[in-house]
Amino acid sequence: MSPELRLSVLDQSVACVGRPQDESIRHTVTLAEHCERLGYQRFWLSEHHSLPAIVGTAPEVLMAAVAARTSRIRIGSAGIMLPHYSPFKVAEQFRVLDALAPGRIDLGVGRAPGSDHRTAMLLNPDPRSAEAFPQQVRELQAWITGQEMPEGHPGRGIQALPRSATAPQLWMLGSSGYGAQLAAHYGLPYSFAHFITDGEGCAEALELYRHLFKPGVIAKPQANICVWALAADTEEEAWRLFSSRERARVDRQTGRFGPLLPPEQALRAYSPAEEAYRQALRRKAMVGTGEQVAAKLRALAAELQVDELVVITWTWDPQAQRRSYELLAQAFALRPAQEPARAGS
């Protein structure tokens, strides 16, 4: 592992009780500007549909807004749920994004629906669409980089425009061994969603990826993990803020989804099974002061032998979320990259 641990960001535009949903979208753009100033490596955006807790439904649109308000940080999808879409259309969208932010676009793709079954059917009525995912990935990589399709392919001779000197960087996302194996087979960078499984299966997936990796899009394995973390000025305040996320996670275990509650409304009586889950969640949580959370993150990165962590943070108060990223940036001594020279300057 590199001695210099890089930090990136994933934001999901979380819905919050008492706040219009459109504000969550605008807060995401503001957060991206903030994180660029702090020196984070990437700013990734997720895709979910018809989920009361998350209103980030169109990362490709939100990425364009972030591109217009930033100049250095890499911007990416985490991810585009490819079975819903035509790979050619996705390639066109991301070629346009790369024209807006040359050399700064990450195209993370996943196989999961990011929604319930009924919503997934509205996005793509073909119930077997996920079976074509490996082929979709291969076609997408060809179209974003301008490679020619093989003889006999219906897309041979078709180009995804606009063309330019740079291209989006394709990433494989996953929370199981499937994505790890596919990323290894195609020689793609791989990101494991540690925050979805609370780390379960992460070490195994990374080992599988590294063991099976064949040079392809990249020459050697490149992996990061996306982990949930929250920092505040005091440990007590961090745990108070965490109660919103804690309530959402416990409720999710019983199929209850809703906007994020403010900390003072998040407490409720828990059943014995819920309380056991809650305590397990707290034992694993990356919560505390900036230095405390940084120590936990460094230990996790060393254990999993990764040199980049993508941090996701849910808070009801956007200012508390921005403060959390600020404290982690201070603890890791992040430095903003220099703005690239503009053409003709």
Secondary structure as the mmCIF struct_conf table of DSSP 4:
data_model
#
loop_
_struct_conf.conf_type_id
_struct_conf.id
_struct_conf.beg_label_comp_id
_struct_conf.beg_label_asym_id
_struct_conf.beg_label_seq_id
_struct_conf.end_label_comp_id
_struct_conf.end_label_asym_id
_struct_conf.end_label_seq_id
BEND BEND1 PRO A 3 GLU A 4
STRN STRN1 ARG A 6 ASP A 11
STRN STRN2 VAL A 14 VAL A 14
STRN STRN3 CYS A 16 CYS A 16
TURN_TY1_P TURN_TY1_P1 VAL A 17 GLY A 18
BEND BEND2 ARG A 19 ARG A 19
HELX_RH_AL_P HELX_RH_AL_P1 GLN A 21 LEU A 38
TURN_TY1_P TURN_TY1_P2 GLY A 39 GLY A 39
BEND BEND3 GLN A 41 GLN A 41
STRN STRN4 ARG A 42 LEU A 45
BEND BEND4 SER A 50 SER A 50
STRN STRN5 LEU A 51 LEU A 51
TURN_TY1_P TURN_TY1_P3 PRO A 52 ALA A 53
STRN STRN6 ILE A 54 ILE A 54
HELX_RH_AL_P HELX_RH_AL_P2 PRO A 59 ARG A 69
BEND BEND5 SER A 71 ILE A 73
STRN STRN7 ARG A 74 MET A 81
HELX_RH_3T_P HELX_RH_3T_P1 LEU A 82 HIS A 84
BEND BEND6 TYR A 85 TYR A 85
HELX_RH_AL_P HELX_RH_AL_P3 PRO A 87 LEU A 100
BEND BEND7 ALA A 101 ALA A 101
TURN_TY1_P TURN_TY1_P4 PRO A 102 GLY A 103
STRN STRN8 ILE A 105 GLY A 110
BEND BEND8 ALA A 112 ALA A 112
BEND BEND9 GLY A 114 SER A 115
HELX_RH_AL_P HELX_RH_AL_P4 HIS A 117 LEU A 123
TURN_TY1_P TURN_TY1_P5 PRO A 127 ARG A 128
HELX_RH_3T_P HELX_RH_3T_P2 SER A 129 ALA A 132
HELX_RH_AL_P HELX_RH_AL_P5 PHE A 133 THR A 145
TURN_TY1_P TURN_TY1_P6 GLY A 146 GLY A 146
HELX_LH_PP_P HELX_LH_PP_P1 GLN A 147 PRO A 150
TURN_TY1_P TURN_TY1_P7 GLU A 151 GLY A 152
TURN_TY1_P TURN_TY1_P8 PRO A 154 GLY A 157
BEND BEND10 LEU A 161 LEU A 161
BEND BEND11 ALA A 165 ALA A 165
HELX_LH_PP_P HELX_LH_PP_P2 PRO A 168 PRO A 168
STRN STRN9 GLN A 169 GLY A 174
BEND BEND12 SER A 175 SER A 176
HELX_RH_AL_P HELX_RH_AL_P6 GLY A 177 TYR A 186
TURN_TY1_P TURN_TY1_P9 GLY A 187 GLY A 187
STRN STRN10 TYR A 190 PHE A 192
HELX_RH_AL_P HELX_RH_AL_P7 HIS A 194 THR A 197
TURN_TY1_P TURN_TY1_P10 ASP A 198 GLY A 201
HELX_RH_AL_P HELX_RH_AL_P8 CYS A 202 LEU A 212
BEND BEND13 GLY A 216 LYS A 220
STRN STRN11 ALA A 223 ALA A 231
BEND BEND14 ASP A 233 THR A 234
HELX_RH_AL_P HELX_RH_AL_P9 GLU A 235 GLN A 253
TURN_TY1_P TURN_TY1_P11 THR A 254 GLY A 255
HELX_LH_PP_P HELX_LH_PP_P3 PRO A 259 PRO A 259
STRN STRN12 LEU A 260 LEU A 260
HELX_LH_PP_P HELX_LH_PP_P4 LEU A 261 PRO A 262
HELX_RH_AL_P HELX_RH_AL_P10 PRO A 263 ALA A 266
HELX_RH_AL_P HELX_RH_AL_P11 PRO A 272 LYS A 284
STRN STRN13 MET A 286 GLY A 288
BEND BEND15 THR A 289 THR A 289
HELX_RH_AL_P HELX_RH_AL_P12 GLY A 290 LEU A 304
TURN_TY1_P TURN_TY1_P12 GLN A 305 GLN A 305
BEND BEND16 ASP A 307 ASP A 307
STRN STRN14 GLU A 308 ILE A 312
BEND BEND17 TRP A 316 ASP A 317
HELX_RH_AL_P HELX_RH_AL_P13 PRO A 318 ALA A 331
TURN_TY1_P TURN_TY1_P13 PHE A 332 ALA A 333
HELX_LH_PP_P HELX_LH_PP_P5 PRO A 336 ARG A 342
TURN_TY1_P TURN_TY1_P14 ALA A 343 GLY A 344
#
